[in-house]
Structure formats: structure tokens, C-alpha cells
Amino acid sequence: MYQYHGWAVILASTGDNISHEREMDTLHKLKKYIEELQPNVDVLDIKAINGQFHLWMTGLWNREPSSKFSPVEIMKTIGVMAPGSYGMLYVFNDEHPKHFNAFNVYVLARGNVEEKSDPFLSPFIPTVANDSEF
């Protein structure tokens, strides 16, 4: 099982001096990228909330998706396309050779995605589920 849950605030730059046109151009390119991934990603959307754009994604696959549809790769692409963006992605992959009993957290900030250990829901067994359930 491969499940993921993530969000990002979409910003073209970390500074305040970016033009509205550049911000809208970045958003347009990112929306086009996301449209190209549909319908192969469970939930992936951008919404404007109080004047700020937010991306959210969540899904559950039987196996880890190919790199094009990988939530981690999507977050990395967001970092490249909109380097002021920030957010988090939680991934649980019970077939991963090292992390089969843990969530991995991917943190997006300043255009980079870093993998971190999860202190809240890991180890999956016994924190979330009993061994007999899986």
C-alpha cells in the first residue's frame, strides 16, 4: 500500500517584490502541469483561498507510482516551478525496504524538498495499527 497526503502554499518567490504578472504566469504553468497528470493522480488540485493559492494532494495506490505520478516528484516540480512555495507531504509505503513501518515526511521550502523522519505516526505498528490488522 502506498498512501500520501500533502499540501503546499504556492508562491513564485520568497520575496515581496515579485510582479503580479510573474505570479500569475507561474500559477498558470503549474496548473497546466497538474492538468497533464490527471486523471492518473487520485486528488491533486489548486485552490485560491483568501487571495493565496494552495495545492493539496492525497491518494492511495496498491503500489508506488511511477516517477511521473510520484507525489514526491510532484512536490519537487512545484519547488522548481514556484521556488517560494512551502508545504509538507506524508508518504506511507509498506513495500519500502527500510521504511515499511513508517511515514516519511517531505518538506518543501525555498525550492527544495528534504526527506525527514516522522515523529508522530511512526512506527505505523503499533502507533496507528495492530500487527494483526496488516
C-alpha positions, 0 to 999 in steps of 0.5 A: 500500500502506498498512501500520501497526503500533502499540501503546499502554499504556492508562491513564485518567490520568497520575496515581496517584490515579485510582479503580479504578472510573474505570479500569475504566469507561474500559477498558470504553468503549474496548473497546466502541469497538474492538468497533464497528470490527471486523471492518473493522480487520485486528488491533486488540485489548486485552490485560491483561498483568501487571495493565496493559492494552495495545492493539496494532494492525497491518494492511495495506490496498491503500489508506488507510482511511477516517477511521473505520478510520484507525489514526491516528484510532484512536490519537487516540480512545484519547488522548481516551478514556484521556488517560494512555495512551502508545504509538507507531504506524508508518504506511507509505503509498506513495500519500502525496504527500510521504511515499511513501518513508517511515514516519511515526511517531505518538506518543501521550502525555498525550492527544495524538498528534504526527506525527514523522519516522522515523529508522530505516526511512526512506527505505523505498528503499533502507533496507528495499527495492530500487527494483526490488522496488516 
